[in-house]
């Protein structure tokens, strides 16, 4: 369908109109079908077009006979304001069809601070925000993605969640919707699909103090699990963005899951088990993507690409089969998996490492499982291969952290400078960037019970580090505490937080992940007027407490998480799954070959 005249006039008045026209190179010709599904990413075009998960979901839906999948991303405020002013509903990029005319709309939940942007998109589409206010004449609103492991903060707005992998569950959901048109009947029948959660079919009971007393469902919702990634849907084509995206390259997913088990890392637990794709599969995918897009770079994506068991073999195959001018990007290397052969494939400007903690003691607490020797070996290799810029990521407020651990960050910087000074291949001045974020306790991790530190704590820790990092060409930055606090509340929130989300959006909060759009005063007012205390959600939780996400089963035993928490406080390292099974619980469902 063509853009109508109103939209054409609007495009002349906004920044980056190419975000809103579709028609990218590689776009499929779409037309309305028996099931019209729209995948939505609640952020701007440049971010959305870099996301692999929405491409996989689109491929899954489009393979279902009688179904078609279109896409829609959050319009920036200039275009959004113009849509409202001119009475134009938010539309999809492929068919240019209003969102409210679709049968189903699916939102991907990649980060908590996008939640109010979901409400913004629904509002622009002319769809009531609350699920209780949407009748049969409105689309079914669905959500999935990593943040869906705690769906409760969005329970007032989303009709149906898919928790876990989408390759099989989304296919089954689309096929079911083609058979059942009645909304209530469909939602009830969908609960038979693994990974599907319908909030309207579960009640939550609370104690007078606000803690959860129980859930009305008899058995937990088991996450959906794609056992065979090689046989799963993966797009051989991808759209070439109209404007430069965040990651402007072809992307293949080398494996899903992570061997490491860092105790703060939600992704490392919810994406278990580790499932590597075969090098032959990956090579074929990469070749097809390059043929169909013309990109000159392929990203080898995973939570820890250096741990992919066949990485050297894969790189050799890719070198042989891809055009000679195509580069490889390995964006998630760890210091202890750093290899000279890998580093030669990456760009010679700066490398990013995430020690997370400044001392070996604290790295043992979080099960980071890298040593000072790993740090030194990895840096020597990087500098010998021509790198002169290092980006380091740390966290403030990890469990058991002391001032000595903060000083340890400065010690790491000093060591890096010393190693670089001794390197004979240096051609330019060393540049070091140190970034520190506030630790956020996340569901399904050994630290899900921990308290988040206060703003005063962050100021103290940042002050200590700023006094120590007075080196030339060394920059220090840390994130906004207010933003981290809201993120923690949304990550660990229950249904009561939904009222806060609604109020915050009505006050003008959306695009909250963008620092210039985030307004803590509006958020604080939303908490206050709904009688919700942020510290209730950022406090330390009792180990015997029912957690808002306890009705979700990600196949990780709660006893294992508690055991890991105790080991953290004892400073004991569990190590990587590569060193043997740690009996986390996933082995009851999936045989892990390590």
Secondary structure as the mmCIF struct_conf table of DSSP 4:
data_model
#
loop_
_struct_conf.conf_type_id
_struct_conf.id
_struct_conf.beg_label_comp_id
_struct_conf.beg_label_asym_id
_struct_conf.beg_label_seq_id
_struct_conf.end_label_comp_id
_struct_conf.end_label_asym_id
_struct_conf.end_label_seq_id
HELX_LH_PP_P HELX_LH_PP_P1 UNK A 2 UNK A 4
HELX_RH_AL_P HELX_RH_AL_P1 UNK A 5 UNK A 11
TURN_TY1_P TURN_TY1_P1 UNK A 12 UNK A 13
BEND BEND1 UNK A 14 UNK A 15
HELX_RH_3T_P HELX_RH_3T_P1 UNK A 17 UNK A 20
BEND BEND2 UNK A 21 UNK A 21
STRN STRN1 UNK A 25 UNK A 25
TURN_TY1_P TURN_TY1_P2 UNK A 26 UNK A 26
HELX_LH_PP_P HELX_LH_PP_P2 UNK A 27 UNK A 29
BEND BEND3 UNK A 34 UNK A 34
STRN STRN2 UNK A 35 UNK A 41
BEND BEND4 UNK A 42 UNK A 43
HELX_RH_AL_P HELX_RH_AL_P2 UNK A 45 UNK A 48
TURN_TY1_P TURN_TY1_P3 UNK A 49 UNK A 50
HELX_RH_AL_P HELX_RH_AL_P3 UNK A 52 UNK A 62
TURN_TY1_P TURN_TY1_P4 UNK A 63 UNK A 63
BEND BEND5 UNK A 64 UNK A 64
TURN_TY1_P TURN_TY1_P5 UNK A 65 UNK A 66
STRN STRN3 UNK A 67 UNK A 73
HELX_LH_PP_P HELX_LH_PP_P3 UNK A 74 UNK A 76
HELX_RH_AL_P HELX_RH_AL_P4 UNK A 77 UNK A 85
TURN_TY1_P TURN_TY1_P6 UNK A 86 UNK A 87
HELX_LH_PP_P HELX_LH_PP_P4 UNK A 88 UNK A 90
STRN STRN4 UNK A 91 UNK A 91
BEND BEND6 UNK A 93 UNK A 95
STRN STRN5 UNK A 98 UNK A 98
HELX_RH_3T_P HELX_RH_3T_P2 UNK A 99 UNK A 101
BEND BEND7 UNK A 102 UNK A 103
STRN STRN6 UNK A 104 UNK A 108
HELX_RH_3T_P HELX_RH_3T_P3 UNK A 112 UNK A 114
HELX_RH_AL_P HELX_RH_AL_P5 UNK A 115 UNK A 125
TURN_TY1_P TURN_TY1_P7 UNK A 126 UNK A 126
BEND BEND8 UNK A 129 UNK A 130
HELX_RH_3T_P HELX_RH_3T_P4 UNK A 131 UNK A 133
TURN_TY1_P TURN_TY1_P8 UNK A 136 UNK A 137
BEND BEND9 UNK A 138 UNK A 138
HELX_LH_PP_P HELX_LH_PP_P5 UNK A 139 UNK A 139
STRN STRN7 UNK A 140 UNK A 144
BEND BEND10 UNK A 145 UNK A 145
HELX_RH_3T_P HELX_RH_3T_P5 UNK A 146 UNK A 150
HELX_RH_3T_P HELX_RH_3T_P6 UNK A 152 UNK A 154
TURN_TY1_P TURN_TY1_P9 UNK A 155 UNK A 157
BEND BEND11 UNK A 159 UNK A 159
STRN STRN8 UNK A 160 UNK A 162
STRN STRN9 UNK A 164 UNK A 164
TURN_TY1_P TURN_TY1_P10 UNK A 167 UNK A 168
HELX_RH_AL_P HELX_RH_AL_P6 UNK A 169 UNK A 179
HELX_RH_AL_P HELX_RH_AL_P7 UNK A 183 UNK A 190
TURN_TY1_P TURN_TY1_P11 UNK A 191 UNK A 192
BEND BEND12 UNK A 193 UNK A 193
TURN_TY1_P TURN_TY1_P12 UNK A 194 UNK A 195
STRN STRN10 UNK A 196 UNK A 197
HELX_RH_3T_P HELX_RH_3T_P7 UNK A 199 UNK A 201
STRN STRN11 UNK A 204 UNK A 206
TURN_TY1_P TURN_TY1_P13 UNK A 208 UNK A 209
BEND BEND13 UNK A 210 UNK A 210
STRN STRN12 UNK A 212 UNK A 215
BEND BEND14 UNK A 216 UNK A 216
BEND BEND15 UNK A 218 UNK A 219
STRN STRN13 UNK A 221 UNK A 222
HELX_LH_PP_P HELX_LH_PP_P6 UNK A 223 UNK A 223
STRN STRN14 UNK A 224 UNK A 224
BEND BEND16 UNK A 227 UNK A 227
TURN_TY1_P TURN_TY1_P14 UNK A 229 UNK A 231
BEND BEND17 UNK A 232 UNK A 232
BEND BEND18 UNK A 236 UNK A 236
HELX_LH_PP_P HELX_LH_PP_P7 UNK A 239 UNK A 239
STRN STRN15 UNK A 240 UNK A 240
HELX_LH_PP_P HELX_LH_PP_P8 UNK A 241 UNK A 241
BEND BEND19 UNK A 242 UNK A 243
BEND BEND20 UNK A 246 UNK A 247
BEND BEND21 UNK A 249 UNK A 249
STRN STRN16 UNK A 250 UNK A 253
STRN STRN17 UNK A 255 UNK A 256
BEND BEND22 UNK A 257 UNK A 257
BEND BEND23 UNK A 259 UNK A 260
TURN_TY1_P TURN_TY1_P15 UNK A 263 UNK A 264
HELX_RH_AL_P HELX_RH_AL_P8 UNK A 266 UNK A 270
TURN_TY1_P TURN_TY1_P16 UNK A 271 UNK A 271
HELX_LH_PP_P HELX_LH_PP_P9 UNK A 272 UNK A 272
BEND BEND24 UNK A 273 UNK A 273
HELX_LH_PP_P HELX_LH_PP_P10 UNK A 274 UNK A 274
STRN STRN18 UNK A 275 UNK A 276
HELX_LH_PP_P HELX_LH_PP_P11 UNK A 277 UNK A 278
HELX_RH_AL_P HELX_RH_AL_P9 UNK A 279 UNK A 293
BEND BEND25 UNK A 296 UNK A 296
STRN STRN19 UNK A 297 UNK A 301
BEND BEND26 UNK A 302 UNK A 303
HELX_RH_3T_P HELX_RH_3T_P8 UNK A 305 UNK A 307
TURN_TY1_P TURN_TY1_P17 UNK A 309 UNK A 310
HELX_RH_AL_P HELX_RH_AL_P10 UNK A 311 UNK A 321
BEND BEND27 UNK A 322 UNK A 322
TURN_TY1_P TURN_TY1_P18 UNK A 324 UNK A 325
STRN STRN20 UNK A 327 UNK A 329
TURN_TY1_P TURN_TY1_P19 UNK A 331 UNK A 332
HELX_RH_3T_P HELX_RH_3T_P9 UNK A 335 UNK A 337
HELX_RH_AL_P HELX_RH_AL_P11 UNK A 340 UNK A 343
TURN_TY1_P TURN_TY1_P20 UNK A 344 UNK A 345
BEND BEND28 UNK A 346 UNK A 346
BEND BEND29 UNK A 348 UNK A 349
STRN STRN21 UNK A 350 UNK A 356
BEND BEND30 UNK A 357 UNK A 359
HELX_RH_AL_P HELX_RH_AL_P12 UNK A 360 UNK A 365
TURN_TY1_P TURN_TY1_P21 UNK A 366 UNK A 367
HELX_RH_AL_P HELX_RH_AL_P13 UNK A 372 UNK A 384
TURN_TY1_P TURN_TY1_P22 UNK A 385 UNK A 386
STRN STRN22 UNK A 389 UNK A 396
BEND BEND31 UNK A 397 UNK A 397
TURN_TY1_P TURN_TY1_P23 UNK A 399 UNK A 400
HELX_RH_AL_P HELX_RH_AL_P14 UNK A 403 UNK A 422
TURN_TY1_P TURN_TY1_P24 UNK A 424 UNK A 425
BEND BEND32 UNK A 428 UNK A 428
STRN STRN23 UNK A 431 UNK A 438
TURN_TY1_P TURN_TY1_P25 UNK A 443 UNK A 444
BEND BEND33 UNK A 445 UNK A 445
TURN_TY1_P TURN_TY1_P26 UNK A 446 UNK A 449
HELX_LH_PP_P HELX_LH_PP_P12 UNK A 450 UNK A 454
HELX_RH_AL_P HELX_RH_AL_P15 UNK A 455 UNK A 468
TURN_TY1_P TURN_TY1_P27 UNK A 472 UNK A 473
STRN STRN24 UNK A 474 UNK A 478
HELX_RH_AL_P HELX_RH_AL_P16 UNK A 481 UNK A 491
BEND BEND34 UNK A 492 UNK A 492
TURN_TY1_P TURN_TY1_P28 UNK A 495 UNK A 496
HELX_RH_AL_P HELX_RH_AL_P17 UNK A 497 UNK A 506
TURN_TY1_P TURN_TY1_P29 UNK A 507 UNK A 508
TURN_TY1_P TURN_TY1_P30 UNK A 512 UNK A 513
BEND BEND35 UNK A 514 UNK A 514
TURN_TY1_P TURN_TY1_P31 UNK A 515 UNK A 517
HELX_RH_AL_P HELX_RH_AL_P18 UNK A 520 UNK A 529
TURN_TY1_P TURN_TY1_P32 UNK A 530 UNK A 531
HELX_RH_AL_P HELX_RH_AL_P19 UNK A 534 UNK A 538
BEND BEND36 UNK A 539 UNK A 539
HELX_LH_PP_P HELX_LH_PP_P13 UNK A 540 UNK A 542
TURN_TY1_P TURN_TY1_P33 UNK A 543 UNK A 544
BEND BEND37 UNK A 545 UNK A 545
STRN STRN25 UNK A 546 UNK A 546
HELX_LH_PP_P HELX_LH_PP_P14 UNK A 547 UNK A 547
TURN_TY1_P TURN_TY1_P34 UNK A 548 UNK A 551
STRN STRN26 UNK A 552 UNK A 553
BEND BEND38 UNK A 555 UNK A 555
HELX_RH_AL_P HELX_RH_AL_P20 UNK A 558 UNK A 569
TURN_TY1_P TURN_TY1_P35 UNK A 570 UNK A 571
HELX_RH_3T_P HELX_RH_3T_P10 UNK A 577 UNK A 579
BEND BEND39 UNK A 580 UNK A 580
BEND BEND40 UNK A 585 UNK A 585
HELX_RH_3T_P HELX_RH_3T_P11 UNK A 586 UNK A 588
TURN_TY1_P TURN_TY1_P36 UNK A 589 UNK A 589
BEND BEND41 UNK A 590 UNK A 590
#
